[in-house]
Amino acid sequence: MIKNKRLITVSVFIIIVILLTGCGQKPKENANLNKDTLVIAQGADIKSLDPHATNDQPSSRVMRQIYDTLVETTVDMELVPGLAENWERIDEKTVKMKLREGVKFHNGEELKSRDVKFTLERMLISPEVSHIIEAIDSIKIIDDYNLIIKTKEPFGPLLAHLSHTAASILNEKAVKEAGESYGSNPVGTGPFKFINWKKGDEVTLERFEDYYEGMAGVEKVIFKNVPKGINRTIGLEENRFDIAYDIDQINKDRIIRNKNADLLEGPSLGMIYLGFNTQKKPYNDKNIRQAINYAIDVDEIINEVLKGIAQRANSPIGPRVFGYNPNVNTYDYNPDKAKRIIKQAGYEYGFNTTILINENPVRKQIAEIIQNHLSKVGVTVKIEVVDWATYLDKTANGEHEMFISGWISVTGDADYGLYGMFHSSDNGGESGNRFFYKNKQVDKLLEKGRKFITSKTRIEAYKEAQKLIVDDAPGVFLYYPTQNVAIQRYVKGFQLHPTGDHRLYDVGFKGY
């Protein structure tokens, strides 16, 4: 009995000491801070981490952390040095670039000019992203850190295009060793290195200790695949996520009421649209395409779905994009005119059609409103919902009639916003022209816009092209979205980037 009492006495003494010690410590701001892993929820899984294999945003958002580009854009869309320490335009077709010295890839290799040459030449033969730098004629190595890039003709947006994630610099040795599996085994020079991809679930990255700018603010980053917006919101509320991308309008109030989170909002470089497959009946008829433009009340979509937080689009590119034309007229909402045009086009009793969308609640709401609008002009619409990968494949292969999508002019230049979307050479594939649109006059203007260095000539060509495209109506250009990201208040250093490919290098936790 005496022995047991001593044990109890000692135990009580230890507990008291622990409690007293704890009283002298400063409490943490949040229990979640006892970690060094940043967990991000986004609306779709990646397709690949090979920059030359895909051009979708979920993949780009992850690749932005793994890779660096020769040229980078700031949050103000200013072009600044990246892996290229500086550059010099020798003439209208020639740019000399000087690489930073001592930059390491994740496999320990040092960045050299041969890696840049290998990357750009590999990009040029990619059916998914070659359109971005197809103007390049040759890459000549001067030495390990200097090279010359020559274009076939003067190419105004060259530097802007080199800031695209598709132009991320690869390590030649790593790509060749991985072979066909490179998209699941990426190696870059970025602040985070790839660890694991659980397909359909998550991607895990780890801080790269030899990053040339210094170590990132967190040890690990996990991108979670959370297609439903409500689940991203709830996950943030339950502290399962530190950051949630793309909060739906219907869930924004929950974030605003959450005392532990902030909603960051800002302009984007995107445009949301209803597209037509212009090679399929009845959308091969310009009159039908224009009629549907008249049949849709875009203001209702903005007010009902987006609660007024968006700008109605008058063009395929927005005000923050170089070359934007503010004077292109939109189609007024006029269902009577739409019905009359449809009848005159030979569809007296209307027609049946399908809208293809991915698993996105906002796009589903938009599709339902459009379905209702078109029913009033004799068009019966079926909404087909598929997963993101299937959606990309179907629209790339032309297996659609109408579709709802978006395009982000991530370089901030009209060439990227218009050429990939509407030039006839880019029909299908990942390049963007899922309208399968062809117009020789538009082709010539887009070619002119990229073949000049002077801003004035380029702007004139792009402004005229926008007028022709809107009149031709390969789609209904709905609105320029406001992008948003919800973050826990213990997260610091996060900045919205207009491209939506937010850089996480400076992100950390308060108090750590």
C-alpha positions, 0 to 999 in steps of 0.5 A: 500500500505504501509503495502505491501511494508513493507512485501516486504522489510522484505521478501527481507531482509530475502532472503539476509540473507539466501544467505549471510549465505549460502555463508559462508558454505562449499558446499557438495561434492555431493548432494547425500550425504544428506542421510544415505542410501546405494543403491546397484544394483545387477543382480537378486532378492534374493530367500530367506534369510534363509541360509539353503534354498538357495545357490545362490549369490544374496541371499548370498550377502544380508545374509552376511550383516544380519548374522555372521559366526563362522569363517570368511575370509579376502579379502586375504582369510585368516581364522580369528575368527568370532563369535568364538573368538578362536578354538582348534583342540583337535584331527583329528576329534574334534574342541573345539570352544569358542564363543564371549560373549555378542553378541546380535541377532537382536531380543535382544537375546544373542548368546549362544552355543545352537544357534550354535548347533541348527544352525548346526543341522538344516543345516545338514538336509537341502537338499540345503546346508547339503553337506557343513558340512555333515562331522559333526557327533555331536555338544556338548555344554560344557557351554553357550560359549564353545562347541565341534564339532566332525566330523565322520572322519578327515575333513580338510576343516571344518574351511573353510566351517564354513565361508560359508554364509550357516553356518551363525548362527541363533537364535533358538527362532527366527527361531521357532517363524517364522516357514515357513516364516523365509526366509522372516523374518531373524534374525542374529547377523550381522551389519544390520537387516532385514526390508523389502523385496519387491519381485522382487524389493528390500530388505531393511536393517537397521543398528543394533545399538547393533552390537558387533563390533560397528555400521556400517557406514550407517544407511540403505542398499537397494539392488535393483533387476536390471537384465539388466547390462545397467540399473545398469550402467545408474542408477549409472550415474543418481545417483540412485545407490551408488554401482552397482555389476557386470558391463558388459564388454560392459558397462565398458567404460561408468563407466571409462568415468564417472568422478563421479564413479570408477570401482573396479576390482579384481580376483574372486574364480569363474569359468564360464562353459557350462554344460551338463546334462550327464544323457540325450542323447547325453550327456551321451556319453563322446565322444560327450561331448569331441567333444563339447569341441573341437568345442568351441573357448574359446579364442574368447569368452574371447576376444569378450565378455570379451575384454580379461579380464579373464583367460582361465580355465583349471580346474573346480577350479582356481589358488586362490583355495587351491588344484588347479592343474595348469597342467591339459590340456585344449581342443584345438579348433579343429572343424574338430576333433569335427565333426569327433567325432560326426559322429563316435558317430552315429550322421552323420547329427548332432543333435538338442539341447538347451542351458538354460541360465538366463537373463544375457546379458553376458551369452546370448552373450556367448551362441550365440557364442557357438551356432555359433561354434556348427553350424559348426560341425552339432549341431543346438542350440536353446537358452532358456532364463528364469528368475533366479528362474526358471533357478535354478529350471530347472537345479536342476530338470534336465530339461535341456540339456546344460546350462551356469552357474558359480561356486564360491569356496567361502570357498577357498578350493577345497573340496567346489569347487569340491565335491558339483559340481561333487560328485555323491551324490550331483546330482541336488538340490542346492548343485551344481551337475547340470551335474548329473555327476557320476564317482566312481573314482572321488567320491573316490578321492574327499572323500579322499581329505576331509578326511585328515588334512594334506595339501599334501595328500589333494592336491594330491587327488584333483589334480588327481580328476581334471585331471579325471573330465576334461578328462570326460568332464561333461562341457566345463570349459570356464574361470576364471572371473575378478569380478568388482564393480562400486562405486560412488566416495563419497562412502568410505570403500568398499573392493572387496572380492574374494567370491563376497559376499562383506561386507558392514560394513565399507562402508560409505559416504565421509564427513559423 
